[in-house]
Amino acid sequence: MALFWKRAKKQEEITTPLVEPSEPPQIQSTEEIDTPEQKAGFFQKLFKGQQTETPTTQESAATPTTQALETTTFVEPTPIVRAPEQEKKSFWQKWGWGQDGKESEPPSLPEQKVVTEESEKQSRFQRWKASLNRTSENLMSRLEDVVRGKKIIDAEVLDSLEEALIGADIGVQTTLEIIENARKKVDRKEINNFDELKRIVKDNLLDILRATKTRGIKSETEVNNDVRPYVMMIVGVNGVGKTTTIGKLTCRIKAEGNEVLICAADTFRAAASDQLAIWAERTGVPLIQQKKGTDPAAVLFDSLAAAKSRNADVLIVDTAGRLHNKSNLMSELEKMKRVASREVSGAPHEVLLVVDAVTGQNGLEQARQFTKTVPVTGIVLTKLDGTAKGGIVVAIAKDLGIPIRYVGIGEGINDLVEFSAEDYVNSLFD
């Protein structure tokens, strides 16, 4: 770089023509040419037109900047006057402070919306209606196409209703009974329009669902409060959503103020304990588990001992997924039942069978076989929002007489709700 610069400088000396120096210009005295404006300093020129005191030449030459600062008079800017309707809050007023820098009164908070029992009921119905949207559309679209333009209910309407009910997986036998009942009322002129036909069908479905309250356990309040821990055993085949159901059920029971403990008795599937551990961490509930291949009855025994020592209110027992036609796995449930009843009086107090609503009539067959080996007290129907065959609820209730305890109507942790026959039936036909 230095070499290039020297070469460039040498080339400039060669190419630049030589000019003879002329006489230096004569510098005139500043006293002859300086005017009062030229004598003023920088700040005096900047604020030209303002009245200032002119310093002497020697003083200004010595300290021009300091003298100018001392003698300059600043003019305050004219305040902007706003119309009353155009006034805006100052910066401090926006953040809760007055113009004088003192804290002003805090703004009033918006009124909190009071959740009444009626609004909560309406919200619950809307969730039911959304979960049964596919089944309702499948059922009502067929009927509306047939009754459109008709003033009376005839055989064609009843035949279409029969097809729609069977297509919704309500069951053949149940459907025939409903249609036969409706046909008799049509012959007696008790049904004259479609709204009356819907009312008759809804009443029949409600009678079937309400009849299940005579069997099983429709509510935990039926069990004596002195029973502790309250043992709930969850059974079902693989893939129906047992682990997810346990997590949601745990969250629900704990939110009611109960001390909950989870027993990981599914020691055959390696991922079962890991999934339960995630749910236990999310819900803040202790989990009792052992290594893979351990006898499930032994895990249950340890869990019962831990629940009694911690004075837990509820113990939820996960079991291995098994097919209903595997006799050795079904007999294992019998062994676990004996261990539970020996350690806690009346245990298991509730045996919930988890059924996938998407499987339809196959889920009904699973329920039949499980009830032969295990005293199932209630049904948990999962994935009801993902099928157009939500009528399986009626088929299970009619065939087995076992109450539907809980229903999964979504993927959220709070989407496991208690079954309501009224909300279910109204969601199908409204």
C-alpha positions as CSV (number, residue, x, y, z in Angstrom):
1,M,0.0,0.0,0.0
2,A,2.8,2.4,0.8
3,L,4.5,1.6,-2.5
4,F,1.4,2.4,-4.5
5,W,1.0,5.7,-2.6
6,K,4.6,6.8,-3.4
7,R,4.1,5.9,-7.1
8,A,0.9,8.0,-7.2
9,K,2.5,10.9,-5.6
10,K,5.5,10.8,-8.0
11,Q,3.1,10.6,-11.0
12,E,1.3,13.7,-9.6
13,E,4.5,15.7,-9.3
14,I,5.3,14.9,-12.9
15,T,1.9,15.8,-14.4
16,T,1.3,18.9,-12.3
17,P,2.6,22.1,-14.2
18,L,4.9,24.3,-12.3
19,V,3.5,27.7,-11.4
20,E,5.7,30.5,-10.2
21,P,4.7,31.8,-6.8
22,S,3.0,35.1,-6.7
23,E,3.2,37.7,-4.0
24,P,1.3,36.8,-0.9
25,P,-2.0,38.6,-0.6
26,Q,-2.1,41.4,1.9
27,I,-4.4,40.6,4.9
28,Q,-6.5,43.5,5.9
29,S,-7.1,44.4,9.5
30,T,-10.3,43.0,11.0
31,E,-11.1,46.3,12.5
32,E,-11.6,47.8,9.1
33,I,-13.9,45.1,7.6
34,D,-15.8,43.7,10.6
35,T,-19.3,45.0,11.0
36,P,-21.4,44.6,14.2
37,E,-23.2,41.5,12.6
38,Q,-19.8,40.0,11.7
39,K,-18.5,40.5,15.2
40,A,-21.4,38.6,16.7
41,G,-20.8,35.1,17.8
42,F,-22.4,31.9,16.5
43,F,-25.4,31.9,18.8
44,Q,-26.0,35.6,18.2
45,K,-26.3,35.0,14.5
46,L,-28.6,32.0,15.2
47,F,-30.9,34.1,17.2
48,K,-30.7,37.1,14.9
49,G,-33.3,39.8,15.6
50,Q,-33.4,39.3,19.4
51,Q,-32.1,42.1,21.7
52,T,-28.7,41.3,23.1
53,E,-25.8,43.2,24.6
54,T,-22.9,43.6,22.2
55,P,-19.6,42.7,23.8
56,T,-16.4,44.6,23.3
57,T,-14.0,43.4,20.6
58,Q,-11.4,42.1,23.0
59,E,-13.9,40.3,25.1
60,S,-15.6,38.7,22.1
61,A,-12.3,37.7,20.7
62,A,-11.2,36.1,23.9
63,T,-14.4,34.1,24.7
64,P,-17.0,34.5,22.0
65,T,-19.0,31.3,22.7
66,T,-19.3,31.8,26.5
67,Q,-20.2,35.5,26.1
68,A,-22.9,34.7,23.6
69,L,-24.4,32.0,25.9
70,E,-24.5,34.5,28.8
71,T,-26.2,37.3,26.9
72,T,-28.7,35.3,24.7
73,T,-32.3,35.4,25.7
74,F,-34.4,32.3,24.7
75,V,-38.0,32.7,23.7
76,E,-40.4,30.1,24.9
77,P,-42.5,28.5,22.2
78,T,-46.1,29.5,21.9
79,P,-48.3,26.8,23.5
80,I,-50.7,24.9,21.2
81,V,-54.3,25.6,22.1
82,R,-56.7,22.8,21.4
83,A,-60.5,22.9,21.2
84,P,-62.2,21.1,24.1
85,E,-63.4,18.3,21.9
86,Q,-59.9,17.8,20.5
87,E,-58.2,17.6,23.9
88,K,-56.2,14.4,24.4
89,K,-54.8,12.9,27.5
90,S,-51.2,13.5,28.2
91,F,-48.6,10.8,28.3
92,W,-48.8,10.5,32.1
93,Q,-52.6,10.6,32.2
94,K,-52.7,7.7,29.9
95,W,-50.5,5.7,32.3
96,G,-52.6,6.7,35.4
97,W,-50.8,9.9,36.4
98,G,-52.1,13.4,36.6
99,Q,-50.6,16.5,35.0
100,D,-48.9,17.5,38.3
101,G,-47.0,14.2,38.4
102,K,-49.2,12.7,41.2
103,E,-50.9,9.4,40.8
104,S,-54.6,9.7,39.8
105,E,-57.4,7.4,40.6
106,P,-57.2,4.1,38.8
107,P,-59.6,3.5,36.0
108,S,-62.7,1.5,36.9
109,L,-62.5,-2.1,36.0
110,P,-65.1,-3.6,33.6
111,E,-67.9,-5.4,35.2
112,Q,-67.2,-9.1,35.5
113,K,-69.7,-11.3,33.7
114,V,-71.7,-13.4,36.2
115,V,-72.0,-17.0,35.1
116,T,-75.4,-18.2,36.1
117,E,-76.6,-21.8,36.2
118,E,-78.8,-21.1,33.1
119,S,-75.9,-19.8,31.1
120,E,-73.6,-22.7,32.1
121,K,-76.3,-25.1,31.1
122,Q,-76.7,-23.4,27.7
123,S,-72.9,-23.6,27.2
124,R,-72.8,-27.3,28.0
125,F,-75.6,-27.9,25.5
126,Q,-73.7,-26.0,22.8
127,R,-70.7,-28.3,23.4
128,W,-72.9,-31.4,23.1
129,K,-74.4,-30.1,19.9
130,A,-71.0,-29.4,18.4
131,S,-69.8,-32.9,19.3
132,L,-72.9,-34.6,17.8
133,N,-72.9,-32.4,14.7
134,R,-72.0,-35.2,12.3
135,T,-74.5,-37.7,13.7
136,S,-77.2,-35.0,13.7
137,E,-76.6,-34.0,10.1
138,N,-76.6,-37.6,9.0
139,L,-79.9,-38.2,10.7
140,M,-81.8,-35.0,10.0
141,S,-80.7,-34.5,6.4
142,R,-82.3,-37.7,5.3
143,L,-85.6,-36.9,7.1
144,E,-85.8,-33.4,5.9
145,D,-85.4,-34.4,2.3
146,V,-88.4,-36.8,2.6
147,V,-90.8,-34.6,4.6
148,R,-90.1,-31.5,2.5
149,G,-93.4,-30.4,0.9
150,K,-95.5,-33.0,2.8
151,K,-98.2,-32.1,5.2
152,I,-98.8,-35.5,6.7
153,I,-96.6,-38.4,7.9
154,D,-96.9,-41.4,5.6
155,A,-95.2,-44.7,5.2
156,E,-92.4,-43.2,3.1
157,V,-91.4,-40.9,6.0
158,L,-91.4,-43.7,8.4
159,D,-89.2,-45.9,6.2
160,S,-86.8,-43.0,5.8
161,L,-86.7,-42.5,9.5
162,E,-85.9,-46.2,10.0
163,E,-83.0,-46.0,7.6
164,A,-81.6,-42.9,9.3
165,L,-81.8,-44.5,12.8
166,I,-80.0,-47.7,11.7
167,G,-77.4,-45.6,9.8
168,A,-76.7,-43.7,13.1
169,D,-75.9,-47.1,14.8
170,I,-78.8,-46.9,17.2
171,G,-79.4,-50.6,16.5
172,V,-81.8,-52.7,14.5
173,Q,-83.9,-53.9,17.3
174,T,-84.2,-50.5,19.0
175,T,-85.0,-48.9,15.7
176,L,-87.8,-51.4,14.9
177,E,-89.4,-50.7,18.3
178,I,-89.3,-47.0,17.8
179,I,-90.8,-47.2,14.3
180,E,-93.5,-49.6,15.3
181,N,-94.5,-47.3,18.1
182,A,-94.6,-44.3,15.8
183,R,-96.6,-46.2,13.2
184,K,-99.3,-47.0,15.7
185,K,-99.6,-43.3,16.7
186,V,-99.8,-42.4,13.0
187,D,-102.7,-44.8,12.4
188,R,-104.5,-43.4,15.4
189,K,-104.0,-39.8,14.0
190,E,-101.9,-38.9,17.0
191,I,-99.0,-37.7,14.8
192,N,-99.9,-35.1,12.1
193,N,-96.6,-33.4,11.3
194,F,-92.8,-33.8,11.4
195,D,-92.4,-32.0,14.7
196,E,-94.7,-34.4,16.5
197,L,-92.8,-37.3,15.0
198,K,-89.5,-36.0,16.3
199,R,-91.1,-35.5,19.8
200,I,-92.2,-39.2,19.8
201,V,-88.8,-40.4,18.8
202,K,-87.0,-38.2,21.4
203,D,-89.3,-39.6,24.1
204,N,-88.6,-43.2,23.2
205,L,-84.8,-42.5,23.3
206,L,-85.0,-40.8,26.6
207,D,-86.9,-43.7,28.1
208,I,-84.2,-46.1,27.0
209,L,-81.4,-44.0,28.4
210,R,-83.1,-43.3,31.7
211,A,-83.8,-47.0,32.3
212,T,-80.0,-47.6,32.7
213,K,-80.0,-45.8,36.0
214,T,-81.4,-48.9,37.7
215,R,-78.0,-50.7,37.0
216,G,-74.4,-49.9,37.7
217,I,-73.3,-46.6,39.3
218,K,-74.6,-43.5,37.8
219,S,-72.8,-41.2,40.3
220,E,-69.9,-41.5,42.9
221,T,-72.3,-40.0,45.4
222,E,-74.0,-43.4,45.7
223,V,-71.0,-44.8,47.5
224,N,-70.6,-44.2,51.3
225,N,-68.3,-41.3,52.1
226,D,-66.4,-43.5,54.6
227,V,-65.0,-45.6,51.7
228,R,-61.4,-44.5,51.2
229,P,-59.7,-44.9,48.8
230,Y,-62.4,-45.0,46.2
231,V,-61.0,-47.4,43.6
232,M,-61.9,-46.9,39.9
233,M,-60.6,-49.5,37.4
234,I,-60.4,-48.5,33.8
235,V,-60.6,-51.4,31.2
236,G,-60.9,-51.7,27.4
237,V,-59.1,-52.8,24.3
238,N,-56.0,-51.1,22.9
239,G,-56.5,-47.9,21.0
240,V,-59.8,-46.8,22.5
241,G,-58.3,-44.0,24.6
242,K,-57.9,-45.5,28.1
243,T,-54.7,-43.5,29.0
244,T,-56.2,-40.2,27.7
245,T,-59.4,-40.9,29.6
246,I,-57.5,-41.5,32.8
247,G,-55.7,-38.2,32.4
248,K,-58.9,-36.2,31.8
249,L,-60.7,-38.1,34.6
250,T,-57.9,-37.3,37.0
251,C,-58.0,-33.7,36.2
252,R,-61.8,-33.6,36.6
253,I,-61.8,-35.4,40.0
254,K,-58.9,-33.4,41.4
255,A,-60.6,-30.1,40.4
256,E,-63.5,-31.1,42.6
257,G,-61.1,-31.0,45.6
258,N,-60.2,-34.7,45.9
259,E,-56.7,-36.3,46.5
260,V,-56.1,-38.6,43.6
261,L,-53.5,-41.3,43.0
262,I,-52.8,-43.2,39.7
263,C,-51.8,-46.9,39.5
264,A,-49.9,-47.9,36.3
265,A,-50.9,-51.5,36.2
266,D,-50.4,-51.8,32.4
267,T,-47.0,-53.5,32.6
268,F,-47.1,-55.1,29.2
269,R,-47.0,-52.1,27.0
270,A,-43.7,-50.1,27.4
271,A,-45.2,-46.7,26.5
272,A,-48.1,-47.0,28.8
273,S,-46.2,-45.9,31.9
274,D,-44.5,-43.1,30.0
275,Q,-47.8,-41.7,28.8
276,L,-49.3,-41.9,32.3
277,A,-46.2,-40.2,33.7
278,I,-46.9,-37.2,31.4
279,W,-50.5,-37.0,32.4
280,A,-49.6,-37.3,36.1
281,E,-47.1,-34.4,35.7
282,R,-49.7,-32.3,33.9
283,T,-52.3,-32.8,36.5
284,G,-49.9,-32.8,39.5
285,V,-50.9,-36.3,40.7
286,P,-48.6,-39.0,42.2
287,L,-48.1,-42.1,40.0
288,I,-47.3,-45.6,41.3
289,Q,-45.4,-47.7,38.7
290,Q,-42.9,-50.5,38.4
291,K,-40.7,-52.0,35.7
292,K,-42.1,-53.6,32.6
293,G,-43.3,-57.2,33.0
294,T,-44.2,-56.9,36.7
295,D,-47.3,-58.7,37.8
296,P,-50.2,-56.1,37.5
297,A,-51.8,-57.4,40.7
298,A,-48.5,-56.6,42.6
299,V,-48.5,-53.0,41.2
300,L,-52.1,-52.7,42.3
301,F,-51.3,-54.0,45.8
302,D,-48.5,-51.4,46.2
303,S,-50.8,-48.6,44.9
304,L,-53.5,-49.5,47.4
305,A,-51.0,-49.4,50.3
306,A,-49.7,-46.0,49.1
307,A,-53.2,-44.7,48.8
308,K,-54.1,-45.7,52.3
309,S,-50.9,-44.3,53.7
310,R,-51.4,-41.0,52.0
311,N,-55.1,-40.9,52.9
312,A,-56.0,-40.5,49.2
313,D,-59.6,-40.1,48.2
314,V,-59.5,-41.8,44.8
315,L,-57.3,-44.4,43.2
316,I,-57.5,-44.7,39.4
317,V,-56.2,-48.0,38.1
318,D,-54.9,-48.3,34.5
319,T,-55.1,-51.8,33.0
320,A,-53.5,-53.4,30.0
321,G,-55.5,-53.3,26.8
322,R,-56.8,-56.7,25.9
323,L,-59.2,-58.2,23.5
324,H,-62.4,-59.6,24.9
325,N,-61.6,-63.1,23.3
326,K,-58.2,-63.5,25.2
327,S,-59.2,-65.7,28.2
328,N,-55.8,-65.4,29.9
329,L,-55.8,-61.6,29.9
330,M,-59.4,-61.5,31.0
331,S,-58.7,-63.8,33.9
332,E,-55.9,-61.4,35.0
333,L,-58.6,-58.8,35.6
334,E,-60.3,-61.2,37.9
335,K,-57.1,-61.6,39.9
336,M,-56.7,-57.8,40.2
337,K,-60.3,-57.6,41.3
338,R,-59.7,-60.1,44.1
339,V,-56.6,-58.2,45.4
340,A,-58.5,-54.9,45.4
341,S,-61.5,-56.3,47.3
342,R,-59.2,-57.9,49.9
343,E,-57.3,-54.7,50.7
344,V,-60.3,-52.2,50.5
345,S,-63.8,-53.2,51.3
346,G,-66.0,-53.3,48.2
347,A,-63.2,-52.5,45.8
348,P,-63.1,-51.9,42.9
349,H,-66.1,-49.6,43.5
350,E,-66.4,-48.7,39.9
351,V,-65.2,-50.5,36.7
352,L,-65.4,-48.2,33.7
353,L,-65.3,-49.7,30.2
354,V,-63.8,-47.4,27.6
355,V,-65.4,-47.8,24.2
356,D,-64.5,-46.0,21.0
357,A,-67.6,-44.5,19.4
358,V,-66.1,-44.7,16.0
359,T,-66.1,-48.6,16.1
360,G,-69.9,-48.6,16.2
361,Q,-71.5,-52.0,16.7
362,N,-68.0,-53.6,17.2
363,G,-67.8,-51.5,20.4
364,L,-71.1,-53.0,21.5
365,E,-69.7,-56.5,21.1
366,Q,-66.7,-55.6,23.1
367,A,-68.9,-54.4,25.9
368,R,-70.9,-57.6,25.9
369,Q,-67.8,-59.8,26.3
370,F,-66.2,-57.6,29.0
371,T,-69.4,-57.7,31.1
372,K,-69.2,-61.5,31.1
373,T,-65.9,-61.5,32.9
374,V,-65.7,-58.1,34.7
375,P,-68.6,-56.5,36.5
376,V,-68.7,-53.3,34.4
377,T,-70.5,-50.5,36.2
378,G,-70.3,-47.8,33.6
379,I,-69.3,-46.9,30.1
380,V,-66.9,-44.1,28.9
381,L,-67.6,-43.3,25.3
382,T,-64.7,-41.6,23.6
383,K,-64.3,-39.8,20.3
384,L,-68.0,-39.0,20.0
385,D,-67.1,-35.8,18.2
386,G,-65.3,-37.7,15.4
387,T,-68.1,-40.0,14.2
388,A,-71.4,-39.9,12.4
389,K,-72.5,-43.0,14.4
390,G,-73.2,-41.4,17.7
391,G,-76.3,-43.6,18.1
392,I,-74.1,-46.3,19.6
393,V,-74.9,-44.7,23.0
394,V,-78.5,-45.8,22.7
395,A,-77.5,-49.3,21.4
396,I,-75.3,-49.9,24.4
397,A,-77.8,-48.6,26.9
398,K,-80.6,-50.7,25.3
399,D,-78.6,-54.0,24.9
400,L,-76.6,-54.0,28.2
401,G,-78.6,-51.7,30.4
402,I,-75.3,-50.2,31.7
403,P,-75.3,-46.4,32.3
404,I,-73.1,-44.1,30.2
405,R,-71.0,-42.4,32.8
406,Y,-68.7,-40.1,30.8
407,V,-68.4,-39.0,27.1
408,G,-65.4,-37.6,25.3
409,I,-66.6,-34.6,23.2
410,G,-63.2,-33.1,22.2
411,E,-59.4,-33.3,22.5
412,G,-59.0,-30.8,25.3
413,I,-58.3,-31.8,28.9
414,N,-61.7,-30.5,30.0
415,D,-63.6,-32.3,27.2
416,L,-64.6,-35.3,29.3
417,V,-68.1,-34.6,30.5
418,E,-70.7,-36.4,32.4
419,F,-73.3,-38.0,30.2
420,S,-76.7,-36.2,30.0
421,A,-79.5,-38.0,28.3
422,E,-81.5,-34.8,27.7
423,D,-78.5,-32.9,26.2
424,Y,-77.7,-36.0,24.0
425,V,-81.2,-36.5,22.6
426,N,-81.9,-32.7,22.1
427,S,-78.5,-32.4,20.2
428,L,-79.5,-35.1,17.8
429,F,-82.8,-33.5,16.7
430,D,-82.4,-29.8,17.3
